[in-house]
Amino acid sequence: MLVRGEVVCLNCGRFLGQLEGERERPYWHARVAHPAGGRKIIRTASGLRCGYCGGRAFIENLERVPRVA
């Protein structure tokens, strides 16, 4: 199942973009579907980080995305 979720910083509260990928796979294999403001979502071994302040980021509002053939 393909899912998309919004990435938000826990520290500064900024919306960082959306990740899209397979629900069964870890999110570091997902692609950035819609980056916010040209900043990258930083991926580290311990998870996602904010490109503005370096704070921890999390994924919320997961939704199913229809597959395009």
N, C-alpha and C positions, 0 to 999 in steps of 0.2 A: 504494500500500500504506500503510495506517495503522499507525503504530508508537507505542509508549509507552516512555519511558525515565526512569530515576531521575536527579534532579539533585542533585549532591553538591558541596560547597565544597572546593576544593583547599587552602585555607588552614586552616580550622578543622575540616574533616571532617564537618560537619553534613549530614544529609539535608534537602534543601530542598523536595522535592516531586517530582511527576512531570509531564513534558510529554508531550503527545499531539499528533501531527500527521502530515502526509504525509512520507514518507521523502525524496521528491525535492525538497521545498521546504525553504528555510532554516528553522531552528528558531525564529527570532524571529517567525514567523507561526503557530507552534503555540500551543495553549492549555494552561493549567495544569490538569491533570486532577485532581490531589490535592495541594493545598498542605499543607505541614507546619507546624503551629503558627501558622497565620494569617499567617506572613511571606511576602512576595512574593519571587518570583525576579525580580531586577532585570535587565532587558534593556538592553544598551548597544550602540553601534555596533561595539564590539570583541568582543561576546559576552555571556555570562551572568555575573551577579555575585551574591554572597551577600547576603541582606537582613540578616544578623546582623553580619558583620564587613567586608563589602565586598570580600572576596576573590573570585578567579575561580572560577567554577563550571563543571562539566562534566556531560555526560550519559553514563550507563553503563547496562548491562543492557537494551539495546534489545530489545523483543519486539513481535511482530505482535499487532494488536488486531482482533478481528472487527468488521466494520461492522454497525451496527444500521440496519435499513431504516426 
